[in-house]
């Protein structure tokens, strides 16, 4: 069937819109800003680093702002998806692939060969790109820059400038605007500035704080319970202890309450840094996520496997951190293992008791996960020494997780592949935090996307623009509410719907999951007949 | 493409002509209720797609495959045989369909769901190259050929101010192709919309730089030497407008030419009774192509609307599977989008209020949001609402219509029906105030 009317390589440009003069100027500014980075990477001796850094960041910001203004403010408010599947960048065209390759290479260099970016070793001064960022790092934390500082700065900048672009694109939609303002705020304050100030505190001998993004919860920040992190927090007085307690409370108290009331969106699309990048810089790629049933199956296996892995890994890390003697510290290895086991059993039993029906066929997979973790606990108990578990070093388990999940999955694939697989690859297939929040959202949350009676025309805009690959239309055309563990509540399905069918809502738990064979609008007797 | 059907010879073979929303809904519901073998015939596309979404393919919001609500494996998995073919004639005596390519297919029960075709009123030049409707997938392909961009198509003229016309204007506008929009009426769609709404849409159309010509009819389409459109002439003024594409969107009518030679009785559409049965036993018609012998309530005998097609499909499936059910749709509802303004309607709002009815109209000062409510002036009963730029809940209005709520009740409870996204500004207080003011004015005068 010939349906390839799009992604034209012909000279007759189907968009019929070439870039305006203003847009070309804006792009020139942005490219000049990036060019300064390139100069720095090639170790050009830039005379005044601070000035060049300010110019490059400034030019990139200015370029994006001018471009966005011209692209959106010149047109009436409304949905701005014209030509998305004709543009090379947003339809896996040449530009898309080039961007993907550049991003992926950047992540590989960043994680595995940071010296290419100019990271110094043995106390020598930084060179290259990293040296360009020294002035800003010294201003904030007093230390020279690291590859992570460069990455953090660029990451934050991307969220801020593309967040601005997103807010203009959706300037008719207050939900989208507030949500974007929120992620911009949390990224700038919590992920970027506060950790830098914390590291300034470390100049005092009383503090030895690890890098800690307060909004980033375990198991997303899988390193929270690493010995260096715990030692650092514990040796930083009451502030450190407070932060550790805050970390634990946010996992077990704050997060369940907020997820119950608002769904996982309170985190995934209002607070989280990964979500923030996906929703801003990644917005142009949301339509590339796969909506196939097979992708959904893969998603459920992968994300829950990562969750099980991260639970076992973290348990192992804490286990080896703890001692055996209860007189030294109340929490010993065996008490800890027992309490993990009891906690998980409790969760498992309660779910099976009260939510068996909602889980349906998935109950079996939940049970698999549960038994694997419990078995791992037993093995840990019988094979565990102070640094070994499962007969291997606990730290190697941790490094494996850090390498394969923390770096390759979340960074190289998760972000590098934005232009190929869509902007939520990590959030959808890998993030263990999303798995936990999703589990809560599916079973204990007031959140759902309501469909509006019989108004759906099955057009498919909602499914196409769902970054999590949910086939929203499949529910909407049956008049069925969307209650899916993966939904991050970005609200775009509701925004792009041309017929006002979808609404994100927090309501009562009863009738949250509904299913209608006959849609509203038909014969009332017929609807009743089908229901009975 | 012919798919093998797991035939069970003890069961009757259901054949559906047309793979649109009506036919496919019928097939899905028959499958839910039974194991009867089902064949769905179409010459338009292999797989079901959402016709209303074709515009988004041209605009680049989606690819064509995104308009297909079911993945391709769905049909075989549910034992629904898809037949690509064009039915030329129906022999109801031998219960056989004859295809254009000479093949044939026999049926036990036949469902005609062939939808509509664009109206052509015999304009000179209406069959020239570059003249097209906007209904079938083939129309989209035509448009892609003749209007790929504003270099090939320097101007397009749209004839007919209805829902498809304005969608076509939006489509062409998305590729920066200048559009002249000829509307026969004195204001856009004012046969359906009350004046204030219709005029708001006029202004919105013009804000999108569409050359809107009201009270203008097409006289003729002029050909160039290659048989392609060169220009059109307006009846009223005699003005000639050079253009490369002409979109004919002056409504649609049932697509039933191939039935005319059979024994099945037709008028504008295939005539059916309230059970959607034609005059021939075991032959049914649903969707756009069906014409009710007796109109249901205030509805028109032929209703070319997505929702009614779906409802007829749902209903007929019951009858076919042994629960004989009349087609008895509930309260009228519909929706559309005019460029950036969404429109929904629940119950009846007429262009001019019916006898003993009145309209209450409220419009926001930004000129993109308004509502009109029709109500009974004596009983104060709520009759229907048109809402533009504000989303409303179908379920709530359906309940209010069932309960025959009064206008006062509805206006005081409007916030219960609001379906706008969270954090949107609400206008219920404004609306209530406007309503109270209007009442005061009425009492004084």
Contacts between the chains, C-beta under 8 A, distances in Angstrom:
chain1	res1	chain2	res2	distance
A	1	B	45	6.9
A	1	B	46	5.4
A	1	B	47	7.8
A	3	B	63	7.0
A	3	B	64	3.6
A	3	B	65	6.2
A	5	B	57	6.6
A	5	B	58	7.7
A	5	B	64	6.8
A	5	B	140	7.6
A	5	B	141	7.3
A	5	B	144	5.1
A	6	B	57	7.8
A	6	B	60	6.8
A	6	B	63	5.6
A	8	B	148	8.0
A	12	B	148	5.3
A	12	B	149	5.6
A	12	B	151	6.6
A	12	B	152	6.3
A	13	B	149	5.9
A	14	B	60	7.4
A	14	B	148	5.5
A	14	B	149	5.9
A	14	B	175	7.0
A	15	B	60	7.3
A	15	B	149	7.2
A	15	B	175	6.7
A	16	B	148	7.9
A	16	B	149	3.6
A	16	B	150	4.5
A	16	B	151	7.3
A	16	B	175	4.1
A	16	B	176	4.6
A	16	B	177	6.6
A	17	B	175	7.4
A	17	B	176	5.4
A	76	B	207	6.2
A	76	B	208	7.0
A	76	B	339	7.6
A	76	B	340	5.7
A	77	B	340	6.4
A	78	B	339	7.2
A	78	B	340	3.3
A	79	B	61	7.9
A	79	B	340	7.5
A	81	B	59	7.5
A	81	B	60	7.3
A	81	B	61	4.3
A	82	B	59	5.4
A	82	B	60	5.9
A	82	B	61	7.1
A	82	B	174	4.3
A	83	B	59	7.5
A	83	B	60	4.0
A	83	B	174	7.2
A	84	B	60	5.5
A	84	B	61	6.1
A	85	B	60	4.7
A	85	B	61	7.2
A	85	B	62	6.7
A	85	B	63	5.5
A	86	B	60	4.5
A	87	B	60	7.7
A	172	B	340	7.7
A	173	B	421	6.5
A	173	B	424	7.9
A	174	B	421	7.5
A	174	B	422	8.0
A	174	B	423	4.1
A	174	B	424	5.7
A	174	B	425	7.4
A	175	B	421	4.6
A	175	B	422	5.1
A	175	B	423	5.0
A	175	B	424	7.4
A	178	B	423	5.7
A	287	B	62	8.0
A	292	B	71	6.5
A	293	B	71	6.4
A	450	B	419	8.0
A	452	B	391	7.3
A	452	B	393	6.2
A	452	B	394	5.1
A	452	B	395	7.7
A	452	B	419	5.8
A	453	B	333	7.5
A	453	B	393	7.2
A	453	B	394	2.7
A	453	B	395	5.1
A	453	B	398	6.7
A	454	B	307	5.9
A	454	B	310	7.7
A	454	B	311	8.0
A	454	B	333	6.7
A	454	B	394	6.2
A	455	B	307	7.9
A	455	B	333	7.1
A	455	B	335	5.4
A	455	B	344	6.9
A	455	B	394	5.6
A	457	B	50	6.3
A	457	B	52	4.5
A	457	B	53	7.4
A	457	B	306	5.1
A	457	B	335	7.6
A	458	B	21	7.2
A	458	B	50	4.3
A	458	B	52	7.6
A	458	B	53	7.4
A	458	B	69	4.7
A	459	B	50	5.1
A	459	B	52	5.5
A	459	B	53	3.7
A	459	B	56	6.6
A	459	B	67	6.9
A	460	B	50	6.2
A	460	B	53	5.6
A	460	B	56	7.8
A	460	B	62	6.0
A	460	B	66	4.6
A	460	B	67	5.3
A	460	B	68	7.7
A	460	B	69	6.9
A	461	B	53	7.5
A	461	B	56	6.5
A	461	B	61	6.5
A	461	B	62	6.8
A	463	B	66	7.0
A	464	B	61	7.2
A	464	B	62	5.0
A	464	B	66	4.7
A	473	B	69	5.9
A	474	B	69	7.3
A	477	B	69	6.3
A	491	B	421	6.2
A	491	B	422	8.0
A	494	B	421	5.4
A	495	B	421	7.1
A	496	B	61	7.9
A	498	B	337	4.3
A	498	B	342	6.7
A	499	B	335	4.3
A	499	B	336	7.8
A	499	B	337	6.9
A	499	B	342	6.9
A	499	B	344	7.3
A	500	B	335	6.7
A	500	B	342	5.2
A	500	B	344	5.7
A	500	B	391	3.6
A	500	B	392	7.5
A	500	B	419	6.1
A	503	B	391	7.4
A	503	B	419	5.3
A	503	B	420	7.7
A	503	B	421	6.3
A	503	B	422	8.0
A	504	B	421	6.8
A	504	B	422	6.3
A	505	B	422	7.8
A	517	B	29	7.6
A	517	B	32	7.0
A	517	B	314	8.0
A	518	B	314	5.2
A	519	B	310	7.0
A	519	B	311	7.7
A	519	B	314	7.5
A	520	B	330	7.5
A	520	B	394	5.6
A	520	B	395	6.1
A	520	B	398	6.0
A	521	B	307	5.9
A	521	B	311	6.4
A	521	B	329	6.8
A	521	B	330	5.4
A	521	B	331	7.3
A	521	B	333	5.5
A	521	B	394	7.1
A	521	B	398	7.4
A	522	B	311	4.4
A	522	B	314	5.8
A	522	B	315	7.0
A	522	B	329	5.9
A	522	B	330	6.0
A	523	B	311	7.9
A	523	B	315	6.9
A	523	B	325	7.5
A	523	B	326	7.8
A	523	B	327	7.6
A	523	B	328	4.2
A	523	B	329	6.4
A	523	B	330	6.3
A	524	B	330	5.8
A	524	B	402	7.6
A	525	B	328	7.3
A	526	B	314	7.1
A	526	B	315	6.4
A	526	B	318	6.9
A	526	B	325	6.1
A	526	B	328	7.5
A	529	B	318	7.7
A	529	B	323	7.3
A	529	B	325	7.9
